[in-house]
Amino acid sequence: MKKLALTLATAVTMVASSGARCEAQNMFSSILEGLSKQPRKIETQGTASIDVVPDEVVLSLGVQTFNASLPKASEENGSKTKELLALGKQYGIDGVDIQTSSITVTDMHKHNDAAAKVLGYSVYRTVTLDIKDLTKMEGLLADVVKNGATSINDMEFKTTQLRKYRDQARADAAKAAMEKATALAQALGASIGKVQTIKEAPVYETQLLQNNINSNSFRPAEAGAQNVGTFAAGKISVKATIDVTWELE
């Protein structure tokens, strides 16, 4: 009797195990079938860069004054800043393109020791000029250091036709992505089909050129005739990067 019960139990177990194996096999087959139905695809990235002669420069200037009296340091700074603002107007720069963007007041201590007696106060202000006529840059650079600026922080070169060149760069990048995908597919005996996805990577359109003048390399005391005739705008690059996915046939 015990032997018969054991045999029946073994048979039930074998049937159950067989059923589980069947179910697993069916599930695996279903997954493989689903994968086989998924469209094959190929993804490539295209990049393009267009060199453009800039027609606009954003010039950042620093005005720094020092005095034992904070009111006097502030007054002197305001006077120098007014000189710069007036100079900008003399060069035909629109009022909306002239900005005093920040001001910083620092108490100065001997040997930078915060516990030491205050020697005086430094007032620093930033003035930004947006120049749209680059023929005026030569004279302007020579004059800003004579009319209030204690440092030239940087020059940002831009183009007023950014949209035009950006669209052109996008088109060139998309073309490059398609040419790459076509070449790769043909090399493997396939061809590209419909476009599935298109994605554009973010880019920075304006540049601060490496030869920018900064407060450490350009001071009023160093500005002289040798600086005249040295301004060159060069070129900036408008770039685009496009990721595209195609069906693979």
DAFENRA-V890154 format. One record per residue. N is the residue number from 1. RES is the residue in one letter. OMEGA is omega in whole degrees, -180 to 180 (NA if undefined). Layout:
BEGIN
N,RES,OMEGA  N,RES,OMEGA
END
This chain:
BEGIN
1,M,179  2,K,-179  3,K,179  4,L,179  5,A,180  6,L,179  7,T,179  8,L,180  9,A,180  10,T,180  11,A,179  12,V,180  13,T,-180  14,M,178  15,V,-180  16,A,180  17,S,178  18,S,178  19,G,179  20,A,179  21,R,179  22,C,-179  23,E,180  24,A,180  25,Q,179  26,N,179  27,M,179  28,F,179  29,S,179  30,S,179  31,I,180  32,L,179  33,E,179  34,G,179  35,L,-179  36,S,-180  37,K,179  38,Q,-179  39,P,174  40,R,-176  41,K,176  42,I,-179  43,E,178  44,T,179  45,Q,177  46,G,177  47,T,178  48,A,180  49,S,180  50,I,178  51,D,-174  52,V,173  53,V,-177  54,P,177  55,D,180  56,E,178  57,V,174  58,V,-175  59,L,180  60,S,-177  61,L,176  62,G,177  63,V,-178  64,Q,178  65,T,179  66,F,177  67,N,178  68,A,179  69,S,180  70,L,178  71,P,-180  72,K,177  73,A,179  74,S,180  75,E,180  76,E,180  77,N,178  78,G,180  79,S,179  80,K,179  81,T,178  82,K,177  83,E,-180  84,L,180  85,L,178  86,A,179  87,L,178  88,G,179  89,K,178  90,Q,179  91,Y,175  92,G,179  93,I,-179  94,D,-180  95,G,-180  96,V,-180  97,D,177  98,I,-175  99,Q,169  100,T,-167  101,S,-180  102,S,176  103,I,-178  104,T,178  105,V,-178  106,T,175  107,D,-174  108,M,-180  109,H,179  110,K,180  111,H,179  112,N,179  113,D,-176  114,A,-179  115,A,-178  116,A,-180  117,K,179  118,V,180  119,L,-179  120,G,-175  121,Y,176  122,S,177  123,V,-178  124,Y,-180  125,R,177  126,T,177  127,V,-179  128,T,178  129,L,177  130,D,-174  131,I,-179  132,K,176  133,D,-173  134,L,177  135,T,-180  136,K,-174  137,M,-177  138,E,-179  139,G,-179  140,L,180  141,L,180  142,A,-174  143,D,-175  144,V,-179  145,V,177  146,K,-174  147,N,170  148,G,-177  149,A,175  150,T,176  151,S,171  152,I,-172  153,N,178  154,D,176  155,M,-180  156,E,-178  157,F,-175  158,K,172  159,T,179  160,T,179  161,Q,-176  162,L,-178  163,R,180  164,K,-177  165,Y,177  166,R,178  167,D,179  168,Q,179  169,A,178  170,R,-179  171,A,179  172,D,180  173,A,178  174,A,178  175,K,179  176,A,179  177,A,-180  178,M,179  179,E,179  180,K,-180  181,A,-180  182,T,-179  183,A,-180  184,L,-179  185,A,-179  186,Q,180  187,A,-179  188,L,176  189,G,179  190,A,176  191,S,-179  192,I,179  193,G,-177  194,K,176  195,V,178  196,Q,-179  197,T,174  198,I,-180  199,K,178  200,E,178  201,A,179  202,P,179  203,V,176  204,Y,-170  205,E,-178  206,T,-176  207,Q,167  208,L,-174  209,L,-174  210,Q,-178  211,N,178  212,N,175  213,I,177  214,N,-174  215,S,-180  216,N,-175  217,S,-177  218,F,-179  219,R,178  220,P,-178  221,A,-178  222,E,-177  223,A,-180  224,G,-177  225,A,-177  226,Q,-179  227,N,-179  228,V,178  229,G,-177  230,T,-178  231,F,176  232,A,-175  233,A,-179  234,G,-180  235,K,172  236,I,-179  237,S,173  238,V,-171  239,K,175  240,A,176  241,T,-176  242,I,173  243,D,-178  244,V,175  245,T,178  246,W,167  247,E,-180  248,L,-176  249,E,NA
END
